[in-house]
């Protein structure tokens, strides 16, 4: 049992929208969100998109790219559809929701006006579970803290178009979720961890914007960027989202890998989580030298993790 303060797994709130949405859809058979996040591949790497926008997730990764692996590892199937014009998308959503809850996303969070202060695009992706589509309103469980939220159909379609987001196809949904095989969490981790951790490798075939860097190079470049001065938008991105979700994903992955006996890799992930989480205070308080030092300490851990995974 883990008892030390630095090794105690985190439980609490955080921006885990797609994992929470999957868990809602899977109901009583859902694994923990820690397992969902780990099997998506999200904890295994860092990227600096276009040399400017940082995420503590793998080079060339976005959430949608990890979904097939996590569903397969967990013994589930679902049907994904996307595209079409607004009327076609609305018809698909209505038909799918008539048969049960529908997993929808990415959507542009800034258009979800039931959330306070959301009045236009902020280039933030989000995922929700649609429960019902009425004549005028979409009813959804929004995992950002809003059960049974409603939104006018037209406003929801605008958010779902996702044309302000850096990834994803417009009007994407997954429906027809079915549990094909009973799989325990341990079995799922063993089945899916190879594909998940493969994201740690910087595959040159991945499509990325010019100037994108990965792993240690991303951390070092962000440290340089931070020292050179940055706008409040980038600081806000780290303070409100990137550090929070990055540290939690790493902590969850550390817990999951320890459960299947990958203790050395688990220890590196726990160290990464601590380093990323410790950035929060200096980011918010504008202690920029401390942020740069933390990023430089993080940089060599990606090679250490790769070595630990063998």
LUMZAMAR-953538 format. One record per residue (C-alpha): residue number from 1; chain; z negated, y, x negated. Coordinates in steps of 0.05 Angstrom, whole numbers, plus 5000, padded with zeros to 4 digits. Each point is the difference from the previous one (the first is absolute). Layout:
N
(atom NUM, A, (Z, Y, X));
...
***
This chain:
310
(atom 1, A, (5000, 5000, 5000));
(atom 2, A, (5018, 5070, 4975));
(atom 3, A, (4938, 5043, 4998));
(atom 4, A, (5013, 5056, 4950));
(atom 5, A, (5018, 5069, 5026));
(atom 6, A, (5066, 5001, 4961));
(atom 7, A, (5021, 4932, 5027));
(atom 8, A, (4979, 5005, 5073));
(atom 9, A, (5061, 4994, 5045));
(atom 10, A, (5014, 5062, 5042));
(atom 11, A, (4996, 4999, 5076));
(atom 12, A, (5015, 5063, 5038));
(atom 13, A, (5052, 5047, 5026));
(atom 14, A, (5065, 5015, 4965));
(atom 15, A, (5076, 5008, 5011));
(atom 16, A, (5016, 4927, 5012));
(atom 17, A, (5048, 5011, 5058));
(atom 18, A, (5048, 4942, 4992));
(atom 19, A, (4947, 4949, 4982));
(atom 20, A, (4957, 5021, 5059));
(atom 21, A, (5061, 4998, 5046));
(atom 22, A, (5017, 4930, 4977));
(atom 23, A, (4928, 4978, 5010));
(atom 24, A, (5001, 5027, 5071));
(atom 25, A, (5064, 4963, 5016));
(atom 26, A, (4974, 4934, 4971));
(atom 27, A, (4936, 5006, 5041));
(atom 28, A, (4949, 4944, 4992));
(atom 29, A, (5043, 4966, 4947));
(atom 30, A, (5005, 5061, 4955));
(atom 31, A, (4978, 4996, 4928));
(atom 32, A, (4962, 5057, 4969));
(atom 33, A, (5037, 5064, 4986));
(atom 34, A, (4984, 4987, 4926));
(atom 35, A, (5042, 4937, 5002));
(atom 36, A, (5056, 5036, 5037));
(atom 37, A, (5002, 5056, 4949));
(atom 38, A, (4998, 4953, 4941));
(atom 39, A, (5056, 4956, 5025));
(atom 40, A, (5043, 5062, 5013));
(atom 41, A, (5002, 5012, 4924));
(atom 42, A, (4974, 5071, 5007));
(atom 43, A, (4943, 4996, 4951));
(atom 44, A, (5041, 4976, 4940));
(atom 45, A, (5026, 5061, 4964));
(atom 46, A, (5009, 5075, 5000));
(atom 47, A, (5061, 5044, 5009));
(atom 48, A, (5017, 5073, 4989));
(atom 49, A, (5060, 5010, 5046));
(atom 50, A, (5052, 5047, 4971));
(atom 51, A, (4951, 5016, 4944));
(atom 52, A, (4959, 5040, 5049));
(atom 53, A, (4969, 4964, 5060));
(atom 54, A, (4946, 4949, 4982));
(atom 55, A, (4978, 4937, 5037));
(atom 56, A, (4953, 4946, 4976));
(atom 57, A, (5048, 4946, 5022));
(atom 58, A, (5058, 4965, 4964));
(atom 59, A, (5063, 5028, 4971));
(atom 60, A, (5054, 5000, 5054));
(atom 61, A, (4952, 4974, 5053));
(atom 62, A, (4990, 5022, 5071));
(atom 63, A, (4959, 4966, 5054));
(atom 64, A, (5059, 4970, 5037));
(atom 65, A, (5023, 4962, 4937));
(atom 66, A, (4936, 4958, 4999));
(atom 67, A, (4997, 4981, 5073));
(atom 68, A, (5042, 4937, 4999));
(atom 69, A, (4958, 4970, 4944));
(atom 70, A, (4934, 5013, 5034));
(atom 71, A, (5024, 4973, 5067));
(atom 72, A, (5029, 4937, 4968));
(atom 73, A, (4937, 4988, 4959));
(atom 74, A, (4957, 5007, 5062));
(atom 75, A, (5043, 4952, 5041));
(atom 76, A, (5027, 5053, 5048));
(atom 77, A, (5069, 5020, 5023));
(atom 78, A, (5025, 5063, 5034));
(atom 79, A, (5066, 5031, 5017));
(atom 80, A, (5019, 5067, 4969));
(atom 81, A, (5050, 5047, 5031));
(atom 82, A, (5020, 5071, 4982));
(atom 83, A, (5054, 5053, 5005));
(atom 84, A, (5043, 5023, 5058));
(atom 85, A, (4996, 5066, 5035));
(atom 86, A, (4939, 5027, 5037));
(atom 87, A, (5018, 4971, 5067));
(atom 88, A, (5013, 4931, 4970));
(atom 89, A, (4934, 5003, 4962));
(atom 90, A, (4962, 5019, 5063));
(atom 91, A, (5031, 4942, 5038));
(atom 92, A, (4981, 4951, 4944));
(atom 93, A, (4929, 5026, 4998));
(atom 94, A, (4992, 4995, 5076));
(atom 95, A, (5027, 4929, 5001));
(atom 96, A, (4955, 4978, 4942));
(atom 97, A, (4938, 5033, 5028));
(atom 98, A, (5011, 4965, 5067));
(atom 99, A, (4987, 4934, 4963));
(atom 100, A, (4938, 5022, 4961));
(atom 101, A, (4975, 5047, 4947));
(atom 102, A, (5052, 5026, 4951));
(atom 103, A, (4991, 5018, 4927));
(atom 104, A, (5037, 5065, 4987));
(atom 105, A, (5015, 5038, 4936));
(atom 106, A, (5008, 5036, 4957));
(atom 107, A, (4992, 5062, 5043));
(atom 108, A, (4991, 5072, 4978));
(atom 109, A, (4925, 5013, 5008));
(atom 110, A, (5012, 5075, 5006));
(atom 111, A, (5033, 4991, 5068));
(atom 112, A, (4942, 4961, 5029));
(atom 113, A, (4971, 5059, 5038));
(atom 114, A, (4939, 4961, 5027));
(atom 115, A, (4973, 5007, 4929));
(atom 116, A, (4967, 5068, 4990));
(atom 117, A, (5041, 5050, 4959));
(atom 118, A, (5064, 4957, 5002));
(atom 119, A, (5054, 5047, 5023));
(atom 120, A, (5060, 4982, 4957));
(atom 121, A, (5025, 4956, 4944));
(atom 122, A, (4956, 4991, 4939));
(atom 123, A, (5040, 4944, 4967));
(atom 124, A, (4944, 4950, 5013));
(atom 125, A, (5016, 4929, 5023));
(atom 126, A, (4958, 4965, 5051));
(atom 127, A, (4998, 4936, 5042));
(atom 128, A, (4974, 4989, 5070));
(atom 129, A, (4996, 4946, 5054));
(atom 130, A, (5035, 5018, 5065));
(atom 131, A, (4967, 4972, 5061));
(atom 132, A, (5041, 5028, 5057));
(atom 133, A, (5059, 5045, 5013));
(atom 134, A, (4995, 5036, 5066));
(atom 135, A, (5048, 5048, 5034));
(atom 136, A, (4975, 5059, 4959));
(atom 137, A, (4948, 4975, 4950));
(atom 138, A, (4994, 4949, 4944));
(atom 139, A, (4930, 4969, 4995));
(atom 140, A, (4980, 4975, 4932));
(atom 141, A, (4943, 4979, 4955));
(atom 142, A, (5005, 5049, 4942));
(atom 143, A, (4959, 4970, 4943));
(atom 144, A, (4986, 5069, 4973));
(atom 145, A, (4943, 5002, 5049));
(atom 146, A, (5032, 5006, 5069));
(atom 147, A, (4997, 4940, 5047));
(atom 148, A, (5042, 5005, 5063));
(atom 149, A, (5032, 5065, 4977));
(atom 150, A, (5058, 5026, 5041));
(atom 151, A, (5060, 5041, 4980));
(atom 152, A, (5061, 5023, 5039));
(atom 153, A, (5057, 4951, 4991));
(atom 154, A, (5046, 5053, 4971));
(atom 155, A, (4948, 5021, 4949));
(atom 156, A, (4988, 4928, 4980));
(atom 157, A, (5074, 4989, 4990));
(atom 158, A, (5004, 5061, 4956));
(atom 159, A, (4944, 4973, 4956));
(atom 160, A, (5031, 4930, 5000));
(atom 161, A, (5068, 5027, 4976));
(atom 162, A, (4965, 5006, 4932));
(atom 163, A, (5054, 5045, 4970));
(atom 164, A, (4949, 5041, 4962));
(atom 165, A, (4972, 4939, 4963));
(atom 166, A, (5021, 4976, 4931));
(atom 167, A, (5011, 4928, 5022));
(atom 168, A, (5011, 4957, 5061));
(atom 169, A, (5053, 4992, 5053));
(atom 170, A, (4998, 5041, 5064));
(atom 171, A, (4969, 4968, 5062));
(atom 172, A, (4972, 4938, 4965));
(atom 173, A, (4955, 4953, 5039));
(atom 174, A, (4974, 4930, 4994));
(atom 175, A, (4988, 4958, 5062));
(atom 176, A, (4996, 4928, 5021));
(atom 177, A, (4942, 4985, 4953));
(atom 178, A, (4986, 4926, 4998));
(atom 179, A, (4952, 4958, 4959));
(atom 180, A, (5041, 4941, 4976));
(atom 181, A, (4949, 4968, 4953));
(atom 182, A, (4924, 5002, 4996));
(atom 183, A, (4986, 5028, 4931));
(atom 184, A, (4932, 5019, 4972));
(atom 185, A, (4992, 5065, 4961));
(atom 186, A, (4992, 4960, 4935));
(atom 187, A, (5063, 4960, 5014));
(atom 188, A, (5038, 5064, 5017));
(atom 189, A, (4979, 5033, 4935));
(atom 190, A, (5021, 4940, 4960));
(atom 191, A, (5067, 4996, 5036));
(atom 192, A, (5017, 5074, 4994));
(atom 193, A, (4966, 5027, 4938));
(atom 194, A, (5059, 4984, 4954));
(atom 195, A, (5048, 5044, 5039));
(atom 196, A, (4948, 5054, 5009));
(atom 197, A, (4982, 5006, 4927));
(atom 198, A, (5074, 4998, 4979));
(atom 199, A, (5002, 5073, 5022));
(atom 200, A, (4961, 5016, 4936));
(atom 201, A, (5064, 4989, 4960));
(atom 202, A, (5046, 5060, 4994));
(atom 203, A, (5064, 4969, 5026));
(atom 204, A, (5059, 5045, 4981));
(atom 205, A, (5038, 4975, 5060));
(atom 206, A, (4954, 5035, 5048));
(atom 207, A, (5029, 5062, 5032));
(atom 208, A, (4958, 5061, 4981));
(atom 209, A, (5014, 5075, 4997));
(atom 210, A, (5022, 5026, 4932));
(atom 211, A, (4942, 5014, 4954));
(atom 212, A, (4953, 4950, 5033));
(atom 213, A, (4949, 4969, 4953));
(atom 214, A, (4955, 4939, 5008));
(atom 215, A, (4932, 4975, 4980));
(atom 216, A, (4972, 5028, 4935));
(atom 217, A, (5058, 5048, 4989));
(atom 218, A, (4988, 5027, 5070));
(atom 219, A, (4926, 5011, 4986));
(atom 220, A, (5013, 5035, 4935));
(atom 221, A, (5055, 5044, 5029));
(atom 222, A, (4955, 5020, 5058));
(atom 223, A, (4945, 5018, 4950));
(atom 224, A, (5049, 5046, 4964));
(atom 225, A, (5023, 5029, 5066));
(atom 226, A, (4929, 5013, 5021));
(atom 227, A, (4984, 5037, 4936));
(atom 228, A, (5062, 5042, 5006));
(atom 229, A, (4980, 5026, 5068));
(atom 230, A, (5019, 4978, 5070));
(atom 231, A, (5006, 5025, 5070));
(atom 232, A, (4948, 4989, 5054));
(atom 233, A, (5046, 4953, 5037));
(atom 234, A, (4995, 4948, 4944));
(atom 235, A, (4925, 5009, 4994));
(atom 236, A, (4993, 4990, 5075));
(atom 237, A, (5043, 4938, 4997));
(atom 238, A, (4952, 4968, 4951));
(atom 239, A, (4937, 5027, 5033));
(atom 240, A, (5016, 4980, 5071));
(atom 241, A, (5041, 4937, 4991));
(atom 242, A, (5022, 4971, 4933));
(atom 243, A, (4932, 4992, 4966));
(atom 244, A, (4966, 4974, 5062));
(atom 245, A, (5050, 4946, 5017));
(atom 246, A, (5014, 4983, 4928));
(atom 247, A, (4927, 4988, 4982));
(atom 248, A, (4988, 4959, 5062));
(atom 249, A, (5062, 4956, 4991));
(atom 250, A, (4980, 4985, 4929));
(atom 251, A, (4929, 4983, 5020));
(atom 252, A, (5025, 4954, 5056));
(atom 253, A, (5048, 4966, 4952));
(atom 254, A, (4944, 4989, 4950));
(atom 255, A, (4960, 4966, 5054));
(atom 256, A, (5058, 4957, 5023));
(atom 257, A, (5020, 4976, 4930));
(atom 258, A, (4928, 4981, 4985));
(atom 259, A, (5001, 4957, 5062));
(atom 260, A, (5056, 4958, 4971));
(atom 261, A, (4971, 4995, 4930));
(atom 262, A, (5041, 5054, 4965));
(atom 263, A, (4937, 5030, 4971));
(atom 264, A, (5030, 5036, 4940));
(atom 265, A, (5053, 5035, 5042));
(atom 266, A, (4947, 5016, 5052));
(atom 267, A, (4958, 5035, 4948));
(atom 268, A, (5058, 5043, 4978));
(atom 269, A, (5016, 5019, 5071));
(atom 270, A, (4927, 5018, 5012));
(atom 271, A, (5003, 5045, 4938));
(atom 272, A, (5063, 5032, 5026));
(atom 273, A, (4968, 5013, 5068));
(atom 274, A, (4941, 5033, 4966));
(atom 275, A, (5045, 5044, 4957));
(atom 276, A, (5044, 5021, 5059));
(atom 277, A, (4940, 5011, 5046));
(atom 278, A, (4966, 5043, 4948));
(atom 279, A, (5058, 5049, 5002));
(atom 280, A, (4981, 5024, 5070));
(atom 281, A, (4945, 5049, 4980));
(atom 282, A, (5037, 5034, 4942));
(atom 283, A, (5063, 5005, 5042));
(atom 284, A, (4963, 5035, 5056));
(atom 285, A, (4958, 5044, 4955));
(atom 286, A, (5059, 5018, 4955));
(atom 287, A, (4971, 4970, 4938));
(atom 288, A, (5070, 4988, 4973));
(atom 289, A, (4981, 4977, 4930));
(atom 290, A, (4958, 4944, 5031));
(atom 291, A, (5058, 4979, 5044));
(atom 292, A, (5046, 4995, 4939));
(atom 293, A, (4948, 4961, 4961));
(atom 294, A, (4992, 4951, 5058));
(atom 295, A, (5075, 4989, 5005));
(atom 296, A, (5006, 4988, 4926));
(atom 297, A, (4944, 4949, 5004));
(atom 298, A, (5038, 4966, 5058));
(atom 299, A, (5066, 4995, 4963));
(atom 300, A, (4987, 4939, 4955));
(atom 301, A, (4968, 4960, 5056));
(atom 302, A, (5068, 4981, 5029));
(atom 303, A, (5019, 4961, 4938));
(atom 304, A, (4931, 4969, 5000));
(atom 305, A, (5010, 4978, 5072));
(atom 306, A, (5068, 4969, 4984));
(atom 307, A, (4969, 4962, 4942));
(atom 308, A, (4942, 4976, 5044));
(atom 309, A, (5049, 4974, 5052));
(atom 310, A, (5039, 4962, 4947));
***
